[in-house]
Amino acid sequence: MKLSFPHPIIILLSFILLAGLSTFFIHSGSFERVLDENTGREIVVPGSFHEVEDINANFGDILLSIPEGIIARADVLVLVLLLGGAFFVIEKTGALQVGIESLIYQFRNKPSLLFYLLGFVCAICGGIFYMSEEFIGLIPLFILLARKTKYDLRAILAIGVGSAILGAAFSPFNPFGALIALKIAKVDPGEELLFRLAFFVIAVFVWISYHAKFGKSKGESESDVEIEKVEISITHRIILALTLTGIGLMIWGVAVKGWDYNQMGIMFFVVGFVCGLIGGLGLNGTARTFSAGFAELIFAGVIIGLAQSIYILLDKSQSIDPIIYGLFQPLESLPRQIASIGLYLSQAILHIPVPSSSGQAVLTMPLVIPLTDLLGMSREIAVLTYQYPAILMDLMTPTNGTIMAILAAADIKFNNWVSYIWKSWLIIIGIGMLSVIIALFWIA
């Protein structure tokens, strides 16, 4: 019997079981928490860690965490279905295909410019509001782009989704990462802005360049790609205009108006239905296409919920705080250069059981800030050693439901993704670490 790599559901169920078993080896503990007026969130009190009555997850708790995780991320599931269903309808009208073919034709002499344009747009979206779950609905677009450019789909996802994650990691404006950390650290977001923006540009440029160079599908050459001019009909122009308007509204709504998943989802549901009617699918045809999209994407939504189950188990057993304490407490006695690297690696490891970047900031920054003060390091170092590694881990950890859902929607196995991405990921991790080392001497 030939062994194959486990299905995404098996991977996540294994992590859920591992999380449940780990509660028998991690004694429950807790930090005291107070409400921080700057962020409106509860933050931990440094030096307040104490053990509490040990709580171990039983078999029933492990099983119940599965539906609890899915219910906890129901808002994301709704967004995935409505947004993804809309793009299934738009693809069905044919507008998406001719639009991509026309775009490729426009960049026929400099195809790499198309990738830089896509990558930097996604990086900016990631940097402004950490665009992530929204990509699940855009998978049909990435599949078409990969097919038409003769690039590996993993490379196209890296340039699109990966650039958004890099943007979130290196951006000084990410409200779910940098801004929360900066507020807790009481650091002006304008401080060292040029330093941060310089590494944002460097990291994203290196990332896109790597995948533009090495992402070509095996056996394909430039001569294999036939690029012909495509005429876009009036109907398709209207549909593409509505689609771009919808994407623009989503970015504006999230960045300016604070839209949540429900508002984004219903907006695209309306856009998709209107595009289906304009594209000649009719009422029933549009509804059937939406249903087909729902059927394709429900699995991706469940994957997000299963990833949340891992955190729920560890949180209920009060195992998260002991993990944090165990990672950071030994760093107090180390030289500051080694301690900064230790902080960097600790934040990366911690992101496996705590896959929420904002949650990790709230949990760790109040503990890291006194540590950096004690070691004579700038509080900027505390922010950088959290922001870079924690968010970059979203590309690699199976406990991140969004990346697992994106891979599931694109029909890419997790091991195949890791085997393709790990070299470029290590390069970016290295750039982040280089930034921290420079900051130790650059920032007073």
C-alpha positions as CSV (number, residue, x, y, z in Angstrom):
1,M,0.0,0.0,0.0
2,K,1.5,3.3,-1.1
3,L,1.6,6.0,1.6
4,S,0.3,9.5,0.6
5,F,0.5,12.8,2.4
6,P,-2.4,13.3,4.8
7,H,-5.5,15.2,3.6
8,P,-5.8,18.7,5.1
9,I,-8.7,17.5,7.4
10,I,-6.5,14.7,8.7
11,I,-3.6,17.2,9.3
12,L,-5.8,19.5,11.3
13,L,-7.5,16.7,13.2
14,S,-4.1,15.5,14.2
15,F,-3.2,18.9,15.5
16,I,-6.4,19.1,17.4
17,L,-5.6,15.7,19.0
18,L,-2.1,16.8,19.7
19,A,-3.4,20.1,21.3
20,G,-5.7,18.0,23.5
21,L,-2.9,15.6,24.6
22,S,-0.5,18.5,25.3
23,T,-2.8,19.8,28.0
24,F,-1.8,16.8,30.1
25,F,1.9,17.9,29.9
26,I,1.4,21.6,30.3
27,H,0.3,22.7,33.8
28,S,-2.4,25.4,33.5
29,G,-1.4,28.9,34.3
30,S,-2.4,32.5,33.7
31,F,-1.3,36.1,33.6
32,E,-3.5,38.8,35.1
33,R,-5.0,41.0,32.5
34,V,-6.1,44.7,32.5
35,L,-8.0,46.8,29.9
36,D,-5.6,48.9,27.8
37,E,-7.3,52.2,26.9
38,N,-5.0,52.8,23.9
39,T,-6.1,49.6,22.1
40,G,-9.4,48.8,23.8
41,R,-8.2,45.3,24.4
42,E,-7.2,43.3,27.5
43,I,-3.5,43.0,27.9
44,V,-1.4,40.8,30.2
45,V,0.3,42.3,33.3
46,P,4.1,41.6,33.3
47,G,5.3,39.5,36.2
48,S,1.8,38.3,37.0
49,F,2.1,34.7,35.8
50,H,0.9,32.1,38.3
51,E,-0.1,28.5,38.1
52,V,-3.8,27.6,38.6
53,E,-5.7,24.4,39.1
54,D,-4.6,22.1,36.2
55,I,-7.2,21.7,33.5
56,N,-6.8,18.8,31.1
57,A,-8.9,18.3,28.0
58,N,-10.8,15.0,27.9
59,F,-11.9,13.1,24.9
60,G,-15.3,14.9,24.9
61,D,-13.6,18.3,25.0
62,I,-11.5,17.3,22.0
63,L,-14.5,16.2,20.0
64,L,-16.6,19.3,20.9
65,S,-13.8,21.6,19.9
66,I,-14.5,20.7,16.3
67,P,-18.0,22.2,16.0
68,E,-17.0,25.0,18.4
69,G,-14.2,26.0,16.1
70,I,-16.4,26.0,13.0
71,I,-19.1,28.0,14.8
72,A,-16.4,30.5,16.1
73,R,-15.3,31.2,12.5
74,A,-18.8,31.2,11.0
75,D,-18.4,34.9,9.9
76,V,-15.4,33.9,7.8
77,L,-17.2,30.9,6.4
78,V,-20.0,33.1,5.2
79,L,-17.5,35.5,3.6
80,V,-15.8,32.6,1.8
81,L,-19.1,31.3,0.4
82,L,-20.5,34.6,-0.7
83,L,-17.3,36.1,-2.1
84,G,-16.2,32.8,-3.7
85,G,-19.7,32.1,-5.1
86,A,-19.6,35.6,-6.7
87,F,-16.3,34.9,-8.5
88,F,-17.6,31.5,-9.7
89,V,-20.5,33.4,-11.3
90,I,-18.1,36.0,-12.8
91,E,-15.9,33.3,-14.2
92,K,-18.9,31.5,-15.7
93,T,-19.8,34.6,-17.7
94,G,-16.4,34.4,-19.4
95,A,-15.4,37.9,-18.5
96,L,-12.7,36.8,-16.1
97,Q,-10.9,34.8,-18.7
98,V,-11.0,37.4,-21.4
99,G,-10.0,40.1,-18.9
100,I,-6.9,38.1,-17.8
101,E,-6.0,37.3,-21.5
102,S,-6.2,41.0,-22.3
103,L,-4.1,41.9,-19.3
104,I,-1.4,39.3,-20.3
105,Y,-1.5,40.7,-23.9
106,Q,-0.9,44.2,-22.6
107,F,2.2,43.0,-20.7
108,R,3.3,40.6,-23.4
109,N,6.8,42.2,-23.9
110,K,7.4,42.5,-20.1
111,P,5.4,39.7,-18.4
112,S,7.4,40.1,-15.2
113,L,5.9,43.6,-14.8
114,L,2.5,42.0,-14.5
115,F,3.8,40.0,-11.5
116,Y,5.3,43.0,-9.9
117,L,2.1,44.9,-10.3
118,L,0.0,42.1,-8.9
119,G,2.5,41.4,-6.1
120,F,2.8,45.1,-4.9
121,V,-1.0,45.7,-5.1
122,C,-1.5,42.6,-2.9
123,A,1.3,43.6,-0.6
124,I,-0.3,47.1,-0.1
125,C,-3.7,45.5,0.6
126,G,-2.0,43.2,3.1
127,G,-0.2,46.1,4.6
128,I,-3.3,48.2,5.0
129,F,-5.9,45.8,6.2
130,Y,-4.2,42.3,6.1
131,M,-6.2,40.9,3.1
132,S,-6.2,37.2,3.6
133,E,-9.6,35.3,3.8
134,E,-10.7,37.4,0.8
135,F,-8.2,35.5,-1.4
136,I,-10.2,32.3,-1.1
137,G,-12.9,33.6,-3.3
138,L,-10.2,34.8,-5.8
139,I,-8.8,31.3,-6.5
140,P,-10.5,31.0,-9.9
141,L,-8.6,34.2,-11.0
142,F,-5.3,32.8,-9.8
143,I,-5.9,29.5,-11.6
144,L,-6.7,31.2,-14.8
145,L,-3.6,33.5,-14.5
146,A,-1.4,30.5,-13.9
147,R,-2.9,28.6,-16.9
148,K,-2.5,31.6,-19.3
149,T,1.0,32.5,-18.2
150,K,2.2,28.9,-18.1
151,Y,3.4,29.4,-14.5
152,D,3.1,27.0,-11.6
153,L,-0.1,27.8,-9.6
154,R,2.0,27.8,-6.4
155,A,4.1,30.6,-7.8
156,I,1.1,32.7,-8.7
157,L,-0.4,32.1,-5.2
158,A,3.0,33.1,-3.8
159,I,3.0,36.3,-5.8
160,G,-0.6,37.1,-4.8
161,V,-1.4,35.7,-1.4
162,G,2.3,35.5,-0.3
163,S,2.9,39.1,-1.1
164,A,-0.2,40.1,0.9
165,I,1.3,38.2,3.9
166,L,4.7,39.8,3.4
167,G,2.9,43.2,3.2
168,A,1.2,42.6,6.5
169,A,4.4,41.4,8.1
170,F,6.6,44.4,7.0
171,S,4.0,47.1,6.9
172,P,4.0,49.8,9.6
173,F,0.3,50.4,9.0
174,N,-1.2,46.9,9.5
175,P,-4.0,47.5,12.0
176,F,-4.0,43.8,13.1
177,G,-0.2,43.6,13.6
178,A,2.1,46.6,13.7
179,L,-0.4,49.3,14.9
180,I,-1.6,47.1,17.9
181,A,2.0,46.3,18.9
182,L,3.1,50.0,18.5
183,K,0.2,51.2,20.7
184,I,0.9,48.7,23.4
185,A,4.6,49.6,23.2
186,K,3.7,53.3,23.3
187,V,5.8,53.9,20.2
188,D,4.8,56.6,17.7
189,P,3.9,54.9,14.4
190,G,5.8,57.7,12.6
191,E,9.0,56.8,14.3
192,E,11.5,55.0,12.0
193,L,8.9,55.0,9.3
194,L,11.4,55.2,6.5
195,F,13.4,52.3,8.0
196,R,10.3,50.1,8.0
197,L,9.1,51.1,4.6
198,A,12.5,50.5,3.1
199,F,12.5,46.9,4.3
200,F,8.8,46.5,3.2
201,V,9.9,47.4,-0.4
202,I,13.0,45.2,-0.2
203,A,11.2,42.1,1.1
204,V,8.3,42.3,-1.3
205,F,10.6,43.0,-4.3
206,V,12.9,40.1,-3.5
207,W,9.9,37.8,-3.0
208,I,8.2,38.6,-6.3
209,S,11.6,38.5,-8.1
210,Y,12.2,35.0,-6.8
211,H,8.9,33.6,-7.9
212,A,8.9,35.4,-11.2
213,K,12.3,33.8,-12.0
214,F,11.7,30.3,-10.6
215,G,8.0,29.9,-10.8
216,K,7.7,28.8,-14.5
217,S,6.0,25.5,-15.0
218,K,8.4,22.7,-15.8
219,G,8.9,22.1,-19.6
220,E,7.5,25.5,-20.6
221,S,9.5,28.1,-22.4
222,E,8.6,31.6,-23.7
223,S,8.1,30.1,-27.2
224,D,5.5,27.8,-25.8
225,V,3.2,30.7,-24.8
226,E,0.9,31.9,-27.6
227,I,-0.3,35.5,-26.8
228,E,-3.0,36.8,-29.0
229,K,-4.9,40.0,-28.8
230,V,-8.4,39.6,-27.3
231,E,-11.4,41.7,-28.0
232,I,-13.5,42.4,-24.9
233,S,-17.2,42.8,-25.5
234,I,-19.3,45.5,-24.0
235,T,-21.0,43.0,-21.8
236,H,-17.7,41.7,-20.5
237,R,-16.4,45.2,-20.0
238,I,-19.4,46.0,-17.8
239,I,-18.9,42.8,-15.8
240,L,-15.2,43.5,-15.3
241,A,-15.9,47.1,-14.3
242,L,-18.4,45.9,-11.7
243,T,-16.0,43.4,-10.4
244,L,-13.1,45.9,-10.0
245,T,-15.6,48.4,-8.5
246,G,-16.6,45.7,-6.0
247,I,-12.9,45.0,-5.1
248,G,-12.3,48.7,-4.7
249,L,-15.3,49.1,-2.5
250,M,-14.2,46.2,-0.3
251,I,-10.7,47.8,0.2
252,W,-12.3,51.2,0.9
253,G,-14.9,49.7,3.2
254,V,-12.4,47.8,5.3
255,A,-9.7,50.5,5.4
256,V,-11.9,53.5,5.8
257,K,-15.3,52.4,7.1
258,G,-14.3,49.4,9.2
259,W,-16.4,46.9,7.3
260,D,-16.7,43.4,8.8
261,Y,-17.1,40.1,6.9
262,N,-20.9,40.4,6.6
263,Q,-20.7,43.7,4.8
264,M,-18.0,42.5,2.4
265,G,-19.9,39.2,1.8
266,I,-23.2,40.8,1.0
267,M,-21.6,43.4,-1.3
268,F,-20.0,40.7,-3.4
269,F,-23.2,38.6,-3.4
270,V,-25.0,41.5,-5.0
271,V,-22.2,42.1,-7.4
272,G,-22.1,38.5,-8.4
273,F,-25.8,38.3,-8.9
274,V,-25.9,41.4,-11.1
275,C,-22.9,40.2,-13.1
276,G,-24.7,36.8,-13.7
277,L,-27.8,38.6,-15.0
278,I,-25.8,40.9,-17.2
279,G,-23.7,37.9,-18.5
280,G,-26.9,36.2,-19.6
281,L,-27.0,33.4,-17.1
282,G,-30.5,34.3,-16.0
283,L,-32.0,34.0,-12.5
284,N,-31.9,30.2,-12.3
285,G,-28.5,30.0,-14.0
286,T,-26.9,32.5,-11.7
287,A,-28.4,30.7,-8.7
288,R,-27.1,27.3,-9.9
289,T,-23.7,28.8,-10.4
290,F,-23.7,30.3,-6.9
291,S,-24.7,26.8,-5.6
292,A,-21.8,25.2,-7.5
293,G,-19.4,27.7,-6.0
294,F,-20.8,27.1,-2.5
295,A,-20.2,23.4,-3.0
296,E,-16.6,23.9,-4.0
297,L,-15.8,26.3,-1.2
298,I,-17.6,24.8,1.9
299,F,-14.6,22.6,2.4
300,A,-12.2,25.6,2.6
301,G,-14.5,27.2,5.2
302,V,-14.6,24.1,7.3
303,I,-10.7,24.0,7.3
304,I,-10.7,27.5,8.8
305,G,-13.0,26.3,11.6
306,L,-10.8,23.3,12.3
307,A,-7.7,25.4,12.7
308,Q,-9.6,27.6,15.3
309,S,-10.4,24.4,17.2
310,I,-6.8,24.0,18.1
311,Y,-6.6,27.4,19.8
312,I,-10.0,26.8,21.6
313,L,-8.6,23.6,23.2
314,L,-5.4,25.3,24.4
315,D,-7.3,28.4,25.6
316,K,-9.9,26.5,27.6
317,S,-7.2,24.5,29.3
318,Q,-5.3,27.7,30.1
319,S,-2.2,26.3,28.3
320,I,-1.4,29.4,26.2
321,D,0.0,31.5,28.9
322,P,2.4,28.8,30.2
323,I,3.7,28.4,26.7
324,I,4.4,32.1,26.4
325,Y,6.1,32.2,29.8
326,G,8.3,29.3,29.0
327,L,9.4,30.9,25.7
328,F,10.3,34.4,27.0
329,Q,11.4,33.9,30.6
330,P,14.8,32.3,29.7
331,L,15.8,35.3,27.4
332,E,16.2,37.7,30.4
333,S,19.8,36.6,31.1
334,L,21.1,36.6,27.5
335,P,23.1,39.3,25.8
336,R,20.8,41.6,23.8
337,Q,22.0,40.5,20.4
338,I,21.3,36.9,21.2
339,A,18.1,37.8,23.1
340,S,16.7,39.7,20.0
341,I,17.2,36.6,17.9
342,G,15.7,34.5,20.6
343,L,12.6,36.8,20.7
344,Y,12.4,36.5,16.9
345,L,12.4,32.7,16.9
346,S,10.1,32.5,20.0
347,Q,7.5,34.7,18.3
348,A,7.7,32.4,15.2
349,I,7.2,29.3,17.3
350,L,4.4,30.8,19.4
351,H,2.4,31.6,16.2
352,I,1.8,27.8,15.8
353,P,-0.6,27.6,18.8
354,V,-1.7,31.2,18.5
355,P,-2.4,31.8,14.8
356,S,-4.0,35.2,15.3
357,S,-1.5,38.0,14.7
358,S,-3.6,40.5,16.7
359,G,-4.1,38.0,19.5
360,Q,-0.4,37.3,19.6
361,A,0.4,41.0,19.9
362,V,-2.0,41.4,22.8
363,L,-0.6,38.3,24.5
364,T,3.1,38.9,24.1
365,M,3.9,42.6,23.8
366,P,3.2,43.5,27.4
367,L,5.8,40.8,28.3
368,V,8.4,41.6,25.6
369,I,8.4,45.3,26.3
370,P,9.8,45.1,29.8
371,L,12.3,42.5,28.6
372,T,13.6,44.9,25.9
373,D,13.7,47.8,28.4
374,L,15.7,45.6,30.8
375,L,18.2,44.6,28.1
376,G,18.6,48.2,26.9
377,M,17.0,47.7,23.5
378,S,14.6,50.1,21.8
379,R,10.9,49.2,22.0
380,E,10.9,49.2,18.2
381,I,12.9,45.9,18.5
382,A,10.0,44.4,20.6
383,V,7.6,45.3,17.8
384,L,9.9,44.1,14.9
385,T,10.7,40.8,16.6
386,Y,7.0,40.1,16.9
387,Q,5.7,41.5,13.6
388,Y,8.1,39.9,11.1
389,P,8.2,36.3,12.3
390,A,4.7,35.9,13.6
391,I,3.0,37.0,10.4
392,L,5.4,35.3,8.1
393,M,4.6,32.1,9.8
394,D,1.1,32.3,8.3
395,L,2.8,31.1,5.1
396,M,4.0,27.9,6.6
397,T,2.0,26.7,9.6
398,P,-0.9,24.3,9.1
399,T,-2.6,25.8,12.2
400,N,-3.4,28.9,10.0
401,G,-6.8,28.1,8.7
402,T,-6.7,30.7,6.0
403,I,-3.6,29.4,4.2
404,M,-4.9,25.8,4.5
405,A,-8.3,26.9,3.1
406,I,-6.6,28.7,0.2
407,L,-4.5,25.6,-0.7
408,A,-7.6,23.4,-0.4
409,A,-9.6,25.7,-2.8
410,A,-6.6,25.6,-5.2
411,D,-6.3,21.8,-4.9
412,I,-2.7,22.1,-3.7
413,K,-1.4,19.6,-1.0
414,F,0.2,21.3,2.0
415,N,3.5,19.3,1.5
416,N,3.7,20.4,-2.1
417,W,3.2,24.0,-1.1
418,V,5.9,23.8,1.6
419,S,8.4,22.0,-0.8
420,Y,8.0,24.9,-3.2
421,I,7.9,27.8,-0.8
422,W,10.5,27.0,1.9
423,K,13.6,28.5,0.2
424,S,12.0,31.8,-0.6
425,W,10.4,31.9,2.9
426,L,13.8,31.4,4.6
427,I,15.2,34.3,2.5
428,I,12.5,36.6,3.7
429,I,12.8,35.3,7.3
430,G,16.5,36.2,6.9
431,I,15.7,39.7,5.6
432,G,13.5,40.3,8.6
433,M,16.2,39.1,11.0
434,L,18.7,41.3,9.2
435,S,16.3,44.3,9.8
436,V,16.2,43.5,13.5
437,I,20.1,43.3,13.7
438,I,20.5,46.6,11.9
439,A,17.8,48.1,14.1
440,L,19.8,47.1,17.2
441,F,22.6,49.5,16.1
442,W,20.5,52.0,14.1
443,I,17.6,52.8,16.5
444,A,18.6,54.4,19.7
